[in-house]
Amino acid sequence: MDNDATNLIEKPEANRHYQPMPRRVRELLKQAEAWCAEERGRRTELAKYLGVSLPAVSAWFREYRKQRPAKGPTAEQILGIMEFLQGRRQEDQE
């Protein structure tokens, strides 16, 4: 097998781990970031609720805007963010 054929085989493997961030996840992170920006300490509150570090939450907010984000929440964390925001919205309405 020549080098050109080998390169064709290797290239897809180099990109196989890249998963684009779904539009709905980006929108959720945008909503979460907007909620956190309304009041000091909310980002910390979200991080504690999810059981993650504050830098992790900050990284998600930084990365979701990129075309190829390097970091993002897991599926479990996405569900947690949804649950958290829903609970906070209900509290705000009461």
Helices and strands as residue ranges (DSSP letters): H 3-15, H 23-37, H 42-50, H 54-63, H 75-93
